[in-house]
């Protein structure tokens, strides 16, 4: 899925999301690309959300992700280093009007 930038309801984004093992994981640390280990998110930007995947409000750096508009209010995102497909950024869908990754 991630290599072809496709999206499947319950399959992986950039970590092993299919088991939902990181959805409720809130220990201090970084979330990295599973292909190239590029830093993507930190636990500081992670928050509880009703989706089956972990949710974040911001990336580690501006270059952590590459983005393009897929539909109004949603950007398709990939790793800024290797291009692995990571899912979407939903504009103004996070806490306090921030984006949700």
N, C-alpha and C positions, 0 to 999 in steps of 0.2 A: 504494500500500500504506500508506504512512505517514499519508496524509490521512484514511483510513477506519479507522485503528487495526487493520487486518488484519495478519496475519503470513504470510509466505511463506517457505519453507525457505531460498532463496538470494537473496531480494530485499532491497532497501535497508531500513535502519532510519533513522538520521538523517543519514548521509553516504552516499557511493557504495560501499556494502558489496558490491554485486553483483559488482564486479571483485576484491574482497578486497584492494584496494590498501592499506588501512590496517591490516589484520590484523597484519602483521609490521613496522609502522611504529612506531619507538620514539624518534623525535626529540622534543626538548623542545617543548611547546606545549599548546594547548587544542583540545578537540573541541567544536564548537558546533552548535546546531540549524541544519539546512540551510534552514529556512523563515524563522526570525526572528533567527538568530545569537546566541541565548541561550547563555551558557556552561554546558556540561553536565559535562564531565570534563576532567581535565588528564592529561598524559603520566605524571605521578607516580603516578597510580592505575591505570595500564594494566599488564597482565601477560600473559604467554604462556598461551594456553588452546587446547584442541583443537577448539573450535567454529570454524566458518568466519568468524566475526565478531570484531572487536576485543573484548577483555574488560577491564572496569574494576571496581575494588573500592569506589569512592565517587564522589559527585558533587562539583561545585565548591561548592555551597551546599545547604542543606536545601530551598530553593525551586527548585532547578534542574529537578526532575522532579515530576510529579504521579503518584500511584500508587493502584491499587486491587487487591484480591486477586482473582486470576483462578482460581487453584486452590491447594490446599495446597502451600506452598513456592515459589510463583511469583506475582509481582505484575506486572500490566500497567502499563507506564510510558509517559508522554508528556511532552513538553516542558512545564515549569512555566509558561512564558510564553504560548505560542501553542496548546498542546494537540496538536501533531503527534505521532503515534504513533511510539514508539521501540523497542518490543519488550518485553522482560521483565527483571525483577530476580529472580534465583534465590537464595533465601535460603540462607545457609550453604553455598554452592557454590563460593566463592572460596578463596583462600589463608587459612589460619589461621581458618577458620570464618566469614569475612566473606561478604557478599553478592557475587554476580557480576551485573554489568549487561552 
